[in-house]
Amino acid sequence: MASLIVKMCRNPSLQTYNSLQKLNYVWNVPKNKPLVRLFNSEGKDAASRAARRATLKERAMQPTTGTPYRIGAGAVAGASVLGMGALCYYGLGFSNEPSLMDHATVWPQYVRDRVKATYMYFGGSVMITAASALAAFRSPIIMNLVTRGGLMGLAISLGAMLGTGILCQSIPYTGGAGAKQIAWLLHTATMGAVLAPICFMGGPLLIRAAWYTAGIVGGLSAVAVCAPSDKFLYMGAPLAMGLGVVFVSSIGTMFLSPASALGAGLYSISLYGGLILFSGFLLYDTQRIVAQAERYTTSPDLYGVRPYDPINACLSIYMDTLNIFIRIATILAGGGNQRKK
């Protein structure tokens, strides 16, 4: 370096000056930095951004770690604790407002008859559905129809359930045996036939699920009865939004594998979230039935409206109970644990 400076002083040519500049650059460059400039950095940045986008997609489709199922099970456990706490709180009379049970002591006879008829039809619906499911499970022709996969099978099942349900609710109610009662029998029998494949889970498991469902329905009904008469009637809008989320999640599980991360999340929402949702619907529908029985006019002909319809009133808690039963049976069968494998 010193000899080069001396040379430049003696002969300050342009070539010597350039040599000195290059040597000075090499001398001052840190050893930990590369000497080659990468002029294609922008192209590599674009490629890295594309790789990051692909990574997000791969994360959604990679095998699940089981976290969504653990979160769902924890949410159900938390909801159960909340339900038991509400039962203790309202059952022991800590609420300052009069409960639905307090109102029941002063019900006129027609309100008692309406509530009794509604729950009689509800019990009959459950028994007819169970008998129909057992009979359909033993019929190869019906099982071939309800177990048919693809969009065609789904369309047949949904069409049968919705069609018979709309028919049943559209017919005016009359006492005794009539067209309304026949449509009710057809609808509940159709529901049993569509649910017949659940019998593949086995009798002991379904009996356990039925007992658990009875306990849940009984406990929630007790909460609704012990709570103030309009406590859960304000839950309609949130429950409707939750139903939309569970419905979309259920549709998504038809196209995504529950073994993937995204599919496991949707399946957990449909299974555990649906169990919590329909438990909330049971609270809401129980108080709504009582409110209708109390407030519905005793002289419908005078106002040009239909008489009180216990069949239509019972269909809401009937559907809530079926959805709770299906999800409990799936959980007992190890639905979440099997999907993770």
Secondary structure, 3 states (H helix, E strand, C coil): CHHHHHHHHHCCCHHHHHHHHHHHHHHHCCCCCCCCCCCCHHHHHHHHHHHHHHHHHHHHHCECCCHHHHHHHHHHHHHHHHHHHHHHHHHCCCCCCCEHHHHHCCCCHHHHHHHHHHHHHHHHHHHHHHHHHHHHHCCHHHHHHHCCCHHHHHHHHHHHHHHHHHHHHHCCCCCCCCHHHHHHHHHHHHHHHHCHHHHHHCHHHHHHHHHHHHHHHHHHHHHHHHCECCCCHHHHHHHHHHHHHHHHHHHHCCCCCCCEHHHHHHHHHHHHHHHHHHHHHHHHHHHHHHHHHHHCCCCHHHHCCCCCCHHHHHHHHHHHHHHHHHHHHHHHCCHHHHHHC
